[in-house]
Amino acid sequence: MFVKKSFYFAGQQKDRASHFHGKDGLGDVAEIKQPNMSLLKDDHSSDALIQLTKEHPGEITLVAIGPLTNVALACRLDPGFSSRLKNIVIMGGNIEGKGNVSVSGEFNFHHDPEAVHIVVNELTCPKQVVTWEVCLNHGFSWDFYEKYTNLGTKRSEFVRKITEKPAEFYRAKYRGMGDKYVSCDALAMAIALKPDAVLQKKNVYATSELHGKLTRGQMVVDWRGILKKEHNMTLIIQMNMDEVKKLFMESLY
């Protein structure tokens, strides 16, 4: 199940990521049919998460690809929520202090550090975290991106259209970081669907910085065990990109 980036902010564009994902979250592609708004539910997403875990206890793998606000709220609304989740895969945070929205903060964690603090410290189910730097280290060559988005299928065409903004962003701004296309959310989903694609991981204690003029929202990893706290997450370090690419290609036929 996804926790999508379907949230709205009153701040500047950089706080909404619309420059990257588009105002509608799908690249603002005119040809894409707008969803039937009558299908929207009145329930808050946190209530929906709680209800789903009650209906399917121990069966749900939650893939969180946006700020963790709704997940944290579900934890606080229902203390039994986390025990009913099978596990959660989180795309967010950073392990080298490389920020993409502030000096040292990754977008998803930086937007709501308090929510991160609640989720990583209070959610009792297994937690796998795919950080920003790990995503950068597992980018796709532009040759693969062109092949992936030009397969001649409807799914491939759809992916090409909705990724044009991110692709343009990476081509223009990240040439000095490997000149690759980076697909963070898709990597998180790949881990959920194909756990054996993970080649290296590390159990650690980590949290989010709630204060600091320059470091608020930064992920803090206790690499040397100084805090003497039990591990609360598993960091994904390395993935088998051949397996990931195979999964991506198969999904578009």
Helices and strands as residue ranges (DSSP letters): E 2-3, G 13-15, H 18-21, G 37-39, H 45-55, E 61-64, H 69-77, H 81-84, E 87-91, H 107-111, H 113-122, E 127-130, H 132-137, H 142-148, H 154-162, H 164-173, G 175-177, H 184-193, G 195-197, E 198-204, E 206-208, E 219-221, E 233-239, H 241-250
